[in-house]
Amino acid sequence: PQGEVVLGVESTSTYHLELVEWAHGQGWEVFVLNPARVKANTQTLSPTHKTDAIDAWSIAEFVRQKHHLLRPWKPMDPAWEHAKALSRRRASVDKLRVQELNRLEALPRAQTSMRKSINRMLKMFTREVAKLDAELDKVFESNEKLGRQVKLLMTIPGVGKVLASTMSAEYGELERHENAKALTARTGIVPMEKSSGSSVRGKSRLKRTGNARVRRVLYMAAMSTLRSRAWQGWVSHRRDNKKTGKKLVIAIMDKLLRLCSVSYTHLRAHET
């Protein structure tokens, strides 16, 4: 309609946020686009040149053609935004802690000064992770919906505090997603089919375009679930069907994620 403004921008870490927040405040419809998808569209429109004008034209054409498939950008709840920042910081610090732990295990015992240095770093990182966990707990306690979601998710066998907190911080309220399939797609646990006609049947593999942070934590939860007594029946059934190794772990990741989506909806309905 005349007077309606639609804005399409490429996602650029945090650099696009000030613009899209302002545009949303003006009443514009805003789409934040995956740069990889825009790049593929640009190469189709102009395979030999790349300029700012061509990039802008490509983004405009992408939004014009695909707007019915895109989800408009909406501002995050401040509590959710804070939880997301804390969760990502925790993951970064914990990664450094694990790196130091690996160095310690590989270091000869004779190198006492190096071992002392690494132990000092380990203590510092461990304390910082604990502080970030406490800050994250405060944020969830201050937000009734997110706090309740974390507690409900932790009632699912195989879902611990780290997974429940990471999912809630990265995705906000899970009921925002249409169904469990949408959640698995957003996480990147969807096999990419490769087939054409009746003769081409390529090997399916994971399409790693989802949220890598949730996928990483989900993988660790799946590894723990393999040894969980509550899951032994389900795991044994999959092994009987020749599903082992990496395929079994991915199947557990998918099942855990679907349980989080479906069970949370049922628990919320029961609670209501």
C-alpha positions, -999 to +999 in steps of 0.1 A: +000+000+000+010+036-006+031+049+022+041+015+036+079+010+040+096-024+041+132-026+051+155-055+044+190-056+059+217-082+061+225-096+096+258-081+107+264-094+143+252-064+164+259-036+139+224-037+123+205-036+155+204+002+160+190+007+125+163-020+127+152-009+161+147+026+148+129+014+117+106-008+137+098+022+159+088+041+128+062+014+120+081-001+091+081-038+084+117-051+089+134-082+077+168-092+089+183-115+063+209-143+063+240-129+044+246-163+028+212-164+012+215-128+000+250-136-014+236-165-034+208-142-047+234-115-057+255-140-076+224-150-096+215-114-104+250-102-111+276-130-114+304-108-125+301-076-105+297-066-068+290-030-058+269-014-031+242-006-056+240-042-068+239-054-031+211-031-023+192-042-054+197-078-045+184-073-010+154-055-023+146-082-049+151-109-023+126-093+001+102-086-028+102-122-040+105-140-006+087-118+019+058-143+023+084-169+035+103-145+058+095-137+094+094-100+102+119-088+128+106-079+163+125-064+192+135-088+220+122-086+255+149-069+276+151-098+301+155-122+272+182-101+256+201-099+289+198-137+294+211-143+258+241-121+264+249-138+297+244-173+282+268-165+253+294-150+277+292-181+299+297-204+269+328-184+258+344-185+293+336-222+297+352-229+264+384-212+277+382-233+309+380-265+289+409-255+268+430-249+299+419-283+313+430-300+281+464-283+283+468-295+319+460-331+309+486-330+281+513-314+302+541-335+317+540-336+355+576-324+357+566-290+344+553-278+378+555-240+371+533-245+340+509-267+359+505-240+386+499-213+360+472-234+343+456-242+376+454-205+385+436-199+352+413-228+357+403-215+391+396-180+376+375-194+348+356-217+371+347-188+394+336-167+365+314-194+351+298-197+386+292-160+387+276-159+353+254-188+362+242-169+393+235-138+372+216-159+347+195-174+375+186-139+387+175-129+352+153-160+349+139-154+384+130-118+375+111-130+343+082-152+352+077-168+318+113-176+311+119-187+347+090-211+346+101-224+312+136-233+325+120-252+355+095-271+332+122-281+307+144-295+335+116-320+344+123-337+311+147-367+315+180-358+298+175-320+300+198-304+325+202-268+337+227-258+310+205-271+281+173-256+296+190-222+302+207-221+268+175-229+249+155-203+269+183-177+264+187-183+227+151-189+217+130-171+243+096-186+249+094-219+230+057-214+223+068-187+198+077-215+175+049-230+155+058-267+162+086-290+171+097-293+135+103-255+133+125-257+164+146-285+150+150-266+118+161-235+136+187-255+155+200-272+124+191-308+132+174-314+098+188-339+073+194-323+040+180-346+013+198-349-020+177-366-047+166-361-083+142-383-102+144-420-096+182-425-101+199-399-079+199-407-042+226-388-024+236-394+012+216-373+036+236-351+060+229-324+086+223-289+073+245-269+097+227-236+093+209-234+126+219-222+161+254-237+167+253-228+204+221-248+211+234-276+189+267-278+208+249-280+242+224-304+228+252-327+216+267-329+252+232-336+266+227-364+240+261-380+250+250-380+287+216-394+277+233-424+261+242-435+295+210-425+312+189-454+327+156-435+318+166-437+281+179-472+279+147-487+264+146-460+236+183-463+229+182-501+228+153-500+203+173-477+180+204-498+182+183-529+173+173-510+141+211-506+132+213-470+144+246-465+161+275-440+165+269-405+152+234-414+137+223-425+172+236-393+189+218-371+162+186-391+168+188-384+205+195-347+199+164-346+176+143-364+202+154-342+231+146-311+211+112-323+201+104-334+236+114-299+248+089-283+224+060-307+227+064-315+265+067-278+273+034-270+255+017-299+273+031-289+307+020-253+302-015-264+293-016-287+324-003-260+346-029-236+333 
